[in-house]
């Protein structure tokens, strides 16, 4: 058990089966990557490439933190699943709103 704030959460074990939440995370991640690839494919000047780099940097930073969290807190209880699900829905909304250059 890990203590996070005032609550204790179970750390994921290496032999645990893949959950639907983790599969949804992978699906959202692939959608985000395709959106960023599409954004970079439409870039036609240095400013547009800088915009793609900033979107990629922000996305990388957010996903890095989320991967750290999901590796340290197992999504086995409702208290740990709901915030992760809300975060992934926000990632999906972020990917859907990637700007056109």
C-alpha positions in Angstrom: 0.0 0.0 0.0 1.2 3.5 -0.8 0.2 6.5 1.1 -0.9 9.5 -1.0 -2.1 12.4 1.1 -4.5 10.9 3.7 -5.5 7.8 1.7 -3.7 4.6 1.1 -3.7 3.2 -2.4 -2.6 -0.2 -3.6 0.3 -0.2 -6.1 -0.2 -2.2 -9.3 1.4 -5.6 -9.4 3.4 -6.8 -12.3 1.1 -9.8 -12.9 -2.2 -7.9 -12.8 -4.4 -8.2 -15.9 -4.9 -5.3 -18.2 -8.0 -3.3 -17.2 -10.6 -1.6 -19.5 -9.3 1.8 -18.1 -5.8 1.0 -19.3 -7.1 0.0 -22.8 -9.1 3.3 -22.9 -5.9 5.2 -22.0 -4.1 3.5 -24.9 -6.9 4.3 -27.3 -6.9 8.0 -26.3 -3.1 8.1 -26.5 -3.2 6.7 -30.1 -5.8 9.3 -31.0 -3.7 12.1 -29.6 -0.6 10.9 -31.5 -2.6 10.8 -34.8 -3.9 14.4 -34.1 -0.4 15.7 -33.5 0.9 13.8 -36.6 -1.9 15.4 -38.7 -1.0 18.8 -37.2 2.6 18.4 -38.2 1.6 17.2 -41.7 -0.3 20.5 -42.2 2.6 22.7 -41.0 4.0 24.8 -43.8 6.3 27.3 -42.0 8.6 27.6 -39.0 5.8 29.2 -36.8 3.5 26.2 -37.5 6.3 23.8 -36.6 6.9 25.7 -33.4 3.2 25.4 -32.6 3.4 21.6 -33.3 6.4 21.4 -31.0 4.5 23.3 -28.2 1.5 21.0 -28.5 3.8 17.9 -28.5 5.7 19.3 -25.4 2.5 20.0 -23.5 1.0 16.6 -24.4 4.3 14.8 -23.5 4.4 16.5 -20.1 0.7 15.7 -19.3 1.1 12.0 -20.4 4.4 11.6 -18.5 2.7 12.7 -15.3 -0.3 10.5 -15.9 1.8 7.4 -16.7 3.7 8.0 -13.4 0.4 8.2 -11.6 -1.0 5.1 -13.1 2.2 3.2 -12.4 2.1 4.1 -8.8 -1.7 3.9 -8.0 -3.6 0.8 -9.3 -7.1 1.6 -10.7 -8.7 -1.0 -8.5 -11.2 1.2 -6.5 -13.7 3.7 -7.5 -11.8 6.4 -5.7 -8.8 5.8 -8.0 -10.7 5.0 -11.2 -12.9 8.1 -11.4 -10.2 10.8 -11.4 -8.2 8.7 -14.0 -11.3 8.4 -16.2 -12.0 12.1 -15.9 -8.4 12.9 -16.9 -8.6 10.6 -19.9 -11.8 12.3 -21.1 -10.0 15.6 -20.8 -7.1 14.2 -22.9 -9.6 13.1 -25.5 -11.2 16.6 -25.5 -7.7 18.1 -25.8 -6.9 15.9 -28.8 -10.2 16.8 -30.5 -9.4 20.5 -30.1 -5.9 20.4 -31.7 -5.8 23.7 -33.7 -5.3 24.0 -37.5 -2.1 25.7 -38.4 
